[in-house]
Amino acid sequence: MKTAPPPIACSGSTLGLLFRQVRDAMWAQMERELAAAGHELTFSQYITLKKLADGTAGVTDLARAAELNPGAMTRLLDRLEARGLVARVADPSDRRALNIHLTDAGMTIWQDINKCGQRVREQALSGMSDLERETLTRLLEQVRDNLTPSGS
């Protein structure tokens, strides 16, 4: 007599839902942390500032990082520029393109909001050993890579 295979620990739809719930919880906690620190920033604005803290970027790259369409990113940049946090400069090699970078004020605020991000990450991973944290990160990267078409 054949025995049934062991039940799958997590069905595909439940796994996808769990990923979405974790993402939404991280975003919501980040927005609460930013508000508690006195920063009126959305999660998308935080991601944009984070990307720019690594260096100059274009609208398309920023939109991709923040999971926004280019039009929405342009409006987001308008708001950040009005606050003096970012500047847009014409690309010397392509007059149609703009390079966006953090201003001194943007770099100053980044130093503080980066600490907010560190607190949220620490809260999310609390109770896990260093090995468990490394394993979780490695496994999530593997899931992402398994679902990413090659060449993307």
KEDREN-36122 format. One line per field, with one value per residue: residue number from 1; residue in three letters; x, z, y of N, C-alpha, C, O in turn. Coordinates in nm, 2 decimals. Layout:
<sites>
resi <- (NUM; ...) .
resn <- (Ala; ...) .
n_u <- (X; ...) .
n_w <- (Z; ...) .
n_v <- (Y; ...) .
ca_u <- (X; ...) .
ca_w <- (Z; ...) .
ca_v <- (Y; ...) .
c_u <- (X; ...) .
c_w <- (Z; ...) .
c_v <- (Y; ...) .
o_u <- (X; ...) .
o_w <- (Z; ...) .
o_v <- (Y; ...) .
</sites>
This chain:
<sites>
resi <- (1; 2; 3; 4; 5; 6; 7; 8; 9; 10; 11; 12; 13; 14; 15; 16; 17; 18; 19; 20; 21; 22; 23; 24; 25; 26; 27; 28; 29; 30; 31; 32; 33; 34; 35; 36; 37; 38; 39; 40; 41; 42; 43; 44; 45; 46; 47; 48; 49; 50; 51; 52; 53; 54; 55; 56; 57; 58; 59; 60; 61; 62; 63; 64; 65; 66; 67; 68; 69; 70; 71; 72; 73; 74; 75; 76; 77; 78; 79; 80; 81; 82; 83; 84; 85; 86; 87; 88; 89; 90; 91; 92; 93; 94; 95; 96; 97; 98; 99; 100; 101; 102; 103; 104; 105; 106; 107; 108; 109; 110; 111; 112; 113; 114; 115; 116; 117; 118; 119; 120; 121; 122; 123; 124; 125; 126; 127; 128; 129; 130; 131; 132; 133; 134; 135; 136; 137; 138; 139; 140; 141; 142; 143; 144; 145; 146; 147; 148; 149; 150; 151; 152) .
resn <- (Met; Lys; Thr; Ala; Pro; Pro; Pro; Ile; Ala; Cys; Ser; Gly; Ser; Thr; Leu; Gly; Leu; Leu; Phe; Arg; Gln; Val; Arg; Asp; Ala; Met; Trp; Ala; Gln; Met; Glu; Arg; Glu; Leu; Ala; Ala; Ala; Gly; His; Glu; Leu; Thr; Phe; Ser; Gln; Tyr; Ile; Thr; Leu; Lys; Lys; Leu; Ala; Asp; Gly; Thr; Ala; Gly; Val; Thr; Asp; Leu; Ala; Arg; Ala; Ala; Glu; Leu; Asn; Pro; Gly; Ala; Met; Thr; Arg; Leu; Leu; Asp; Arg; Leu; Glu; Ala; Arg; Gly; Leu; Val; Ala; Arg; Val; Ala; Asp; Pro; Ser; Asp; Arg; Arg; Ala; Leu; Asn; Ile; His; Leu; Thr; Asp; Ala; Gly; Met; Thr; Ile; Trp; Gln; Asp; Ile; Asn; Lys; Cys; Gly; Gln; Arg; Val; Arg; Glu; Gln; Ala; Leu; Ser; Gly; Met; Ser; Asp; Leu; Glu; Arg; Glu; Thr; Leu; Thr; Arg; Leu; Leu; Glu; Gln; Val; Arg; Asp; Asn; Leu; Thr; Pro; Ser; Gly; Ser) .
n_u <- (0.08; 0.06; 0.18; 0.06; 0.21; 0.40; 0.22; 0.23; 0.41; 0.34; 0.12; 0.12; -0.03; -0.07; 0.20; 0.27; 0.09; 0.18; 0.44; 0.35; 0.22; 0.43; 0.59; 0.40; 0.37; 0.63; 0.66; 0.45; 0.54; 0.78; 0.69; 0.55; 0.77; 0.93; 0.75; 0.73; 0.99; 0.97; 0.97; 0.81; 0.76; 0.69; 0.70; 0.79; 0.92; 1.12; 1.26; 1.35; 1.53; 1.71; 1.82; 1.94; 2.13; 2.33; 2.44; 2.42; 2.13; 1.90; 1.56; 1.42; 1.56; 1.52; 1.24; 1.20; 1.33; 1.16; 0.93; 0.74; 0.56; 0.72; 0.60; 0.48; 0.70; 0.83; 0.66; 0.69; 0.96; 0.94; 0.81; 1.01; 1.22; 1.11; 1.12; 1.39; 1.55; 1.65; 1.82; 1.79; 1.99; 2.10; 2.21; 2.53; 2.61; 2.38; 2.14; 1.87; 1.83; 1.81; 2.01; 1.97; 2.03; 2.12; 2.08; 2.28; 2.11; 1.94; 2.12; 2.18; 1.93; 1.90; 2.09; 1.96; 1.71; 1.80; 1.87; 1.62; 1.53; 1.72; 1.63; 1.37; 1.43; 1.58; 1.37; 1.20; 1.36; 1.40; 1.47; 1.59; 1.88; 2.21; 2.28; 2.03; 1.92; 2.10; 2.04; 1.77; 1.78; 1.93; 1.77; 1.54; 1.65; 1.71; 1.45; 1.35; 1.54; 1.48; 1.23; 1.27; 1.30; 1.57; 1.83; 1.70) .
n_w <- (0.00; -0.10; 0.05; 0.12; -0.01; 0.21; 0.35; 0.19; 0.34; 0.30; 0.09; -0.25; -0.29; -0.03; 0.05; -0.13; -0.03; 0.23; 0.18; 0.07; 0.30; 0.48; 0.35; 0.33; 0.61; 0.68; 0.53; 0.65; 0.91; 0.88; 0.78; 1.02; 1.19; 1.07; 1.09; 1.37; 1.42; 1.33; 1.06; 0.76; 0.55; 0.28; 0.23; -0.03; -0.08; 0.10; 0.00; -0.24; -0.15; -0.02; -0.24; -0.37; -0.19; -0.24; -0.46; -0.77; -0.97; -1.23; -1.34; -1.43; -1.31; -1.04; -1.03; -1.08; -0.85; -0.64; -0.71; -0.88; -1.14; -1.41; -1.43; -1.18; -1.03; -1.11; -1.01; -0.73; -0.71; -0.76; -0.52; -0.33; -0.43; -0.39; -0.12; -0.09; -0.08; -0.29; -0.61; -0.95; -1.23; -1.55; -1.77; -1.88; -2.10; -2.23; -2.33; -2.30; -2.07; -1.71; -1.42; -1.09; -0.77; -0.41; -0.21; 0.01; 0.23; 0.19; 0.22; 0.49; 0.61; 0.53; 0.68; 0.93; 0.87; 0.78; 1.01; 1.11; 0.94; 1.00; 1.27; 1.21; 1.06; 1.25; 1.44; 1.29; 1.26; 1.52; 1.78; 1.63; 1.56; 1.45; 1.25; 1.17; 1.06; 0.85; 0.70; 0.65; 0.48; 0.27; 0.17; 0.10; -0.11; -0.28; -0.35; -0.48; -0.69; -0.82; -0.93; -1.10; -1.43; -1.63; -1.72; -1.63) .
n_v <- (-0.12; 0.22; 0.51; 0.84; 1.14; 1.36; 1.63; 1.95; 2.21; 2.47; 2.61; 2.73; 2.97; 3.05; 3.10; 3.31; 3.50; 3.52; 3.64; 3.88; 3.99; 4.02; 4.21; 4.42; 4.47; 4.54; 4.78; 4.94; 4.95; 5.09; 5.34; 5.42; 5.44; 5.64; 5.85; 5.87; 5.96; 6.21; 6.26; 6.33; 6.13; 5.90; 5.54; 5.50; 5.73; 5.71; 5.48; 5.59; 5.80; 5.63; 5.48; 5.70; 5.77; 5.60; 5.70; 5.90; 5.88; 5.79; 5.87; 5.64; 5.43; 5.49; 5.48; 5.21; 5.10; 5.19; 5.08; 5.21; 5.38; 5.57; 5.83; 5.87; 5.86; 6.09; 6.29; 6.23; 6.30; 6.57; 6.66; 6.59; 6.75; 7.00; 7.02; 7.04; 6.82; 6.67; 6.71; 6.78; 6.73; 6.81; 6.56; 6.54; 6.39; 6.32; 6.51; 6.49; 6.35; 6.33; 6.36; 6.26; 6.36; 6.34; 6.63; 6.84; 6.87; 6.65; 6.44; 6.48; 6.42; 6.16; 6.03; 6.02; 5.89; 5.65; 5.52; 5.48; 5.28; 5.08; 5.02; 4.91; 4.69; 4.54; 4.50; 4.34; 4.11; 4.02; 3.80; 3.61; 3.42; 3.51; 3.32; 3.22; 3.46; 3.50; 3.27; 3.30; 3.53; 3.43; 3.23; 3.37; 3.53; 3.32; 3.23; 3.46; 3.48; 3.23; 3.29; 3.50; 3.59; 3.48; 3.71; 3.94) .
ca_u <- (0.00; 0.14; 0.14; 0.05; 0.33; 0.37; 0.16; 0.32; 0.41; 0.28; 0.07; 0.17; -0.11; -0.04; 0.33; 0.26; 0.02; 0.28; 0.54; 0.28; 0.19; 0.56; 0.62; 0.31; 0.40; 0.76; 0.64; 0.37; 0.62; 0.87; 0.62; 0.53; 0.90; 0.96; 0.66; 0.77; 1.11; 0.94; 0.99; 0.69; 0.80; 0.63; 0.79; 0.85; 1.02; 1.24; 1.34; 1.42; 1.64; 1.80; 1.88; 2.02; 2.24; 2.43; 2.49; 2.33; 2.05; 1.80; 1.42; 1.38; 1.62; 1.45; 1.10; 1.21; 1.36; 1.05; 0.81; 0.65; 0.58; 0.81; 0.52; 0.46; 0.83; 0.85; 0.58; 0.76; 1.08; 0.89; 0.79; 1.14; 1.29; 1.05; 1.17; 1.53; 1.62; 1.71; 1.83; 1.80; 2.09; 2.11; 2.32; 2.62; 2.63; 2.25; 2.07; 1.73; 1.82; 1.84; 2.07; 1.91; 2.12; 2.08; 2.15; 2.34; 2.00; 1.90; 2.22; 2.16; 1.81; 1.93; 2.17; 1.87; 1.61; 1.87; 1.86; 1.48; 1.53; 1.79; 1.54; 1.26; 1.50; 1.61; 1.24; 1.15; 1.44; 1.42; 1.45; 1.66; 2.02; 2.28; 2.27; 1.89; 1.91; 2.17; 1.97; 1.64; 1.81; 1.98; 1.65; 1.45; 1.72; 1.69; 1.31; 1.35; 1.61; 1.40; 1.11; 1.32; 1.35; 1.71; 1.85; 1.63) .
ca_w <- (0.00; -0.10; 0.15; 0.05; 0.02; 0.32; 0.31; 0.17; 0.45; 0.26; -0.05; -0.33; -0.26; 0.11; 0.05; -0.19; 0.06; 0.34; 0.13; 0.07; 0.44; 0.54; 0.28; 0.38; 0.75; 0.69; 0.48; 0.74; 1.03; 0.84; 0.78; 1.16; 1.25; 1.01; 1.15; 1.51; 1.42; 1.28; 0.91; 0.68; 0.42; 0.25; 0.21; -0.16; -0.07; 0.18; -0.09; -0.33; -0.08; 0.00; -0.36; -0.40; -0.09; -0.30; -0.58; -0.87; -1.05; -1.32; -1.30; -1.45; -1.21; -0.91; -1.04; -1.06; -0.71; -0.56; -0.77; -0.93; -1.29; -1.42; -1.40; -1.04; -0.97; -1.14; -0.91; -0.60; -0.71; -0.75; -0.38; -0.26; -0.47; -0.33; 0.02; -0.09; -0.05; -0.41; -0.72; -1.08; -1.31; -1.69; -1.79; -1.98; -2.21; -2.29; -2.29; -2.27; -1.94; -1.59; -1.31; -0.97; -0.65; -0.29; -0.18; 0.15; 0.32; 0.16; 0.28; 0.63; 0.65; 0.50; 0.80; 1.03; 0.83; 0.77; 1.15; 1.12; 0.86; 1.08; 1.38; 1.16; 1.02; 1.38; 1.49; 1.20; 1.28; 1.66; 1.82; 1.54; 1.57; 1.33; 1.15; 1.12; 0.98; 0.72; 0.63; 0.59; 0.37; 0.16; 0.12; 0.02; -0.23; -0.37; -0.40; -0.57; -0.81; -0.89; -0.99; -1.18; -1.56; -1.65; -1.80; -1.58) .
ca_v <- (0.00; 0.34; 0.62; 0.97; 1.22; 1.44; 1.76; 2.07; 2.30; 2.60; 2.61; 2.84; 3.09; 3.09; 3.15; 3.44; 3.59; 3.55; 3.74; 4.01; 4.04; 4.06; 4.33; 4.53; 4.50; 4.62; 4.91; 5.01; 4.98; 5.19; 5.47; 5.46; 5.47; 5.77; 5.95; 5.89; 6.03; 6.35; 6.27; 6.31; 6.06; 5.77; 5.44; 5.52; 5.84; 5.65; 5.40; 5.68; 5.86; 5.52; 5.46; 5.81; 5.77; 5.52; 5.78; 5.96; 5.78; 5.84; 5.85; 5.51; 5.34; 5.52; 5.42; 5.06; 5.07; 5.22; 5.01; 5.32; 5.41; 5.69; 5.95; 5.88; 5.89; 6.23; 6.36; 6.21; 6.38; 6.71; 6.68; 6.59; 6.87; 7.12; 7.02; 7.07; 6.70; 6.62; 6.80; 6.72; 6.80; 6.76; 6.46; 6.61; 6.30; 6.30; 6.63; 6.45; 6.28; 6.40; 6.28; 6.30; 6.33; 6.40; 6.76; 6.83; 6.85; 6.52; 6.35; 6.49; 6.35; 6.02; 5.97; 5.99; 5.79; 5.52; 5.46; 5.43; 5.15; 4.98; 4.98; 4.83; 4.56; 4.47; 4.46; 4.23; 3.99; 4.00; 3.66; 3.52; 3.42; 3.55; 3.22; 3.22; 3.58; 3.48; 3.16; 3.36; 3.62; 3.35; 3.16; 3.47; 3.56; 3.21; 3.23; 3.57; 3.44; 3.13; 3.35; 3.61; 3.54; 3.51; 3.83; 4.05) .
c_u <- (0.09; 0.09; 0.14; 0.17; 0.30; 0.31; 0.26; 0.30; 0.33; 0.24; 0.12; 0.10; -0.08; 0.10; 0.34; 0.19; 0.11; 0.38; 0.47; 0.26; 0.32; 0.60; 0.53; 0.34; 0.53; 0.74; 0.56; 0.46; 0.72; 0.81; 0.59; 0.66; 0.94; 0.88; 0.70; 0.90; 1.10; 0.96; 0.86; 0.73; 0.72; 0.74; 0.86; 0.95; 1.14; 1.32; 1.41; 1.54; 1.75; 1.88; 1.98; 2.14; 2.36; 2.50; 2.38; 2.25; 1.95; 1.66; 1.38; 1.43; 1.55; 1.31; 1.10; 1.24; 1.24; 0.92; 0.70; 0.66; 0.66; 0.73; 0.51; 0.59; 0.87; 0.78; 0.64; 0.88; 1.05; 0.88; 0.92; 1.23; 1.24; 1.09; 1.32; 1.61; 1.70; 1.73; 1.84; 1.89; 2.09; 2.23; 2.40; 2.63; 2.50; 2.16; 1.92; 1.72; 1.86; 1.91; 2.01; 2.01; 2.07; 2.15; 2.21; 2.23; 1.95; 1.99; 2.21; 2.04; 1.83; 2.00; 2.07; 1.77; 1.67; 1.86; 1.72; 1.47; 1.60; 1.70; 1.43; 1.32; 1.52; 1.48; 1.19; 1.23; 1.47; 1.39; 1.52; 1.81; 2.08; 2.27; 2.13; 1.87; 1.97; 2.09; 1.84; 1.67; 1.85; 1.86; 1.56; 1.52; 1.70; 1.55; 1.30; 1.42; 1.54; 1.29; 1.15; 1.36; 1.50; 1.73; 1.78; 1.71) .
c_w <- (0.00; 0.00; 0.07; 0.09; 0.14; 0.27; 0.29; 0.28; 0.42; 0.12; -0.12; -0.30; -0.12; 0.12; -0.01; -0.10; 0.18; 0.30; 0.12; 0.21; 0.50; 0.48; 0.33; 0.52; 0.76; 0.64; 0.59; 0.87; 1.00; 0.84; 0.92; 1.22; 1.20; 1.08; 1.30; 1.52; 1.36; 1.13; 0.84; 0.55; 0.41; 0.23; 0.07; -0.16; 0.00; 0.08; -0.19; -0.27; -0.05; -0.12; -0.40; -0.31; -0.15; -0.42; -0.67; -0.94; -1.14; -1.28; -1.32; -1.35; -1.07; -0.91; -1.02; -0.91; -0.62; -0.60; -0.81; -1.08; -1.30; -1.39; -1.26; -0.97; -0.99; -1.04; -0.77; -0.60; -0.70; -0.60; -0.30; -0.30; -0.40; -0.18; 0.03; -0.06; -0.17; -0.51; -0.85; -1.17; -1.45; -1.70; -1.90; -2.11; -2.29; -2.25; -2.26; -2.13; -1.83; -1.49; -1.18; -0.86; -0.53; -0.27; -0.04; 0.25; 0.31; 0.23; 0.44; 0.68; 0.63; 0.62; 0.91; 0.99; 0.81; 0.90; 1.17; 1.05; 0.94; 1.20; 1.33; 1.12; 1.15; 1.44; 1.42; 1.23; 1.42; 1.69; 1.73; 1.56; 1.44; 1.21; 1.09; 1.03; 0.84; 0.64; 0.57; 0.47; 0.25; 0.09; 0.04; -0.11; -0.33; -0.43; -0.51; -0.70; -0.89; -0.97; -1.09; -1.32; -1.58; -1.75; -1.74; -1.47) .
c_v <- (0.12; 0.44; 0.75; 1.05; 1.31; 1.57; 1.87; 2.16; 2.43; 2.60; 2.74; 2.97; 3.14; 3.15; 3.29; 3.54; 3.62; 3.65; 3.88; 4.07; 4.09; 4.19; 4.45; 4.57; 4.58; 4.76; 5.00; 5.05; 5.09; 5.33; 5.51; 5.50; 5.61; 5.88; 5.98; 5.97; 6.18; 6.37; 6.24; 6.26; 5.93; 5.67; 5.46; 5.63; 5.79; 5.57; 5.48; 5.75; 5.75; 5.49; 5.57; 5.83; 5.69; 5.59; 5.83; 5.85; 5.86; 5.81; 5.71; 5.41; 5.36; 5.46; 5.27; 5.02; 5.09; 5.15; 5.11; 5.33; 5.55; 5.82; 5.97; 5.91; 6.04; 6.32; 6.35; 6.29; 6.53; 6.75; 6.69; 6.71; 6.99; 7.13; 7.03; 6.94; 6.64; 6.73; 6.72; 6.80; 6.73; 6.67; 6.52; 6.52; 6.28; 6.41; 6.61; 6.39; 6.37; 6.31; 6.34; 6.26; 6.39; 6.54; 6.74; 6.80; 6.71; 6.42; 6.36; 6.41; 6.20; 5.96; 5.94; 5.88; 5.65; 5.45; 5.41; 5.29; 5.04; 4.93; 4.88; 4.69; 4.48; 4.42; 4.33; 4.10; 3.96; 3.85; 3.56; 3.53; 3.48; 3.45; 3.21; 3.34; 3.56; 3.37; 3.22; 3.45; 3.53; 3.28; 3.25; 3.51; 3.45; 3.20; 3.34; 3.53; 3.33; 3.18; 3.46; 3.55; 3.57; 3.63; 3.95; 4.12) .
o_u <- (0.18; -0.03; 0.22; 0.23; 0.18; 0.34; 0.36; 0.19; 0.27; 0.33; 0.16; 0.16; -0.08; 0.12; 0.40; 0.24; 0.11; 0.41; 0.54; 0.28; 0.32; 0.64; 0.59; 0.34; 0.54; 0.79; 0.59; 0.45; 0.76; 0.87; 0.60; 0.66; 0.99; 0.93; 0.70; 0.93; 1.19; 0.97; 0.80; 0.74; 0.68; 0.86; 0.98; 1.05; 1.26; 1.45; 1.53; 1.65; 1.87; 2.01; 2.09; 2.24; 2.47; 2.60; 2.26; 2.31; 1.93; 1.64; 1.31; 1.36; 1.52; 1.26; 1.02; 1.17; 1.22; 0.81; 0.58; 0.76; 0.66; 0.79; 0.52; 0.60; 0.92; 0.84; 0.65; 0.91; 1.12; 0.92; 0.94; 1.30; 1.32; 1.10; 1.38; 1.73; 1.79; 1.66; 1.90; 1.88; 2.08; 2.34; 2.35; 2.67; 2.50; 2.11; 1.85; 1.61; 1.93; 1.87; 2.01; 2.07; 1.99; 2.27; 2.20; 2.24; 1.91; 1.95; 2.22; 2.05; 1.78; 1.97; 2.09; 1.74; 1.60; 1.85; 1.70; 1.41; 1.56; 1.70; 1.40; 1.26; 1.50; 1.48; 1.15; 1.17; 1.55; 1.30; 1.52; 1.86; 2.01; 2.25; 2.12; 1.80; 1.92; 2.08; 1.81; 1.61; 1.81; 1.85; 1.51; 1.45; 1.69; 1.54; 1.25; 1.36; 1.54; 1.25; 1.06; 1.46; 1.54; 1.65; 1.80; 1.67) .
o_w <- (0.08; 0.03; -0.02; 0.19; 0.16; 0.16; 0.36; 0.32; 0.51; 0.03; -0.06; -0.28; -0.10; 0.19; 0.04; -0.08; 0.22; 0.37; 0.17; 0.23; 0.57; 0.55; 0.36; 0.56; 0.84; 0.71; 0.61; 0.92; 1.08; 0.88; 0.95; 1.29; 1.27; 1.11; 1.34; 1.62; 1.35; 1.09; 0.86; 0.45; 0.50; 0.23; 0.06; -0.23; -0.04; 0.08; -0.23; -0.33; -0.06; -0.12; -0.44; -0.34; -0.11; -0.47; -0.64; -0.97; -1.12; -1.19; -1.23; -1.30; -1.00; -0.81; -0.94; -0.86; -0.52; -0.54; -0.77; -1.13; -1.20; -1.34; -1.21; -0.88; -0.91; -0.99; -0.69; -0.49; -0.64; -0.56; -0.22; -0.22; -0.37; -0.12; 0.14; -0.03; -0.15; -0.50; -0.85; -1.18; -1.46; -1.65; -2.01; -2.21; -2.40; -2.14; -2.20; -2.08; -1.84; -1.48; -1.16; -0.86; -0.53; -0.31; 0.02; 0.34; 0.41; 0.28; 0.50; 0.78; 0.71; 0.66; 0.98; 1.07; 0.82; 0.91; 1.24; 1.11; 0.94; 1.23; 1.40; 1.15; 1.16; 1.49; 1.48; 1.22; 1.45; 1.64; 1.76; 1.59; 1.34; 1.10; 0.97; 0.93; 0.74; 0.52; 0.45; 0.37; 0.14; -0.03; -0.06; -0.21; -0.45; -0.55; -0.61; -0.81; -1.01; -1.07; -1.15; -1.32; -1.54; -1.84; -1.80; -1.41) .
o_v <- (0.14; 0.45; 0.77; 1.03; 1.34; 1.62; 1.88; 2.20; 2.49; 2.58; 2.84; 3.08; 3.26; 3.25; 3.38; 3.65; 3.74; 3.74; 3.97; 4.19; 4.19; 4.29; 4.55; 4.69; 4.67; 4.85; 5.11; 5.16; 5.17; 5.42; 5.63; 5.60; 5.69; 5.98; 6.09; 6.04; 6.25; 6.48; 6.13; 6.33; 5.87; 5.70; 5.43; 5.62; 5.83; 5.58; 5.45; 5.75; 5.78; 5.48; 5.55; 5.89; 5.71; 5.55; 5.81; 5.74; 5.98; 5.73; 5.65; 5.33; 5.27; 5.41; 5.22; 4.93; 5.01; 5.17; 5.09; 5.29; 5.62; 5.92; 6.09; 5.99; 6.11; 6.42; 6.45; 6.36; 6.60; 6.85; 6.77; 6.76; 7.08; 7.24; 7.04; 6.95; 6.57; 6.83; 6.61; 6.93; 6.61; 6.70; 6.55; 6.57; 6.22; 6.41; 6.69; 6.39; 6.47; 6.19; 6.46; 6.15; 6.48; 6.55; 6.63; 6.72; 6.64; 6.32; 6.26; 6.34; 6.12; 5.85; 5.83; 5.79; 5.55; 5.32; 5.31; 5.20; 4.93; 4.81; 4.79; 4.59; 4.35; 4.31; 4.24; 3.99; 3.87; 3.79; 3.44; 3.64; 3.49; 3.48; 3.19; 3.33; 3.59; 3.39; 3.19; 3.44; 3.56; 3.27; 3.22; 3.53; 3.47; 3.18; 3.32; 3.55; 3.33; 3.12; 3.52; 3.47; 3.68; 3.64; 4.06; 4.22) .
</sites>
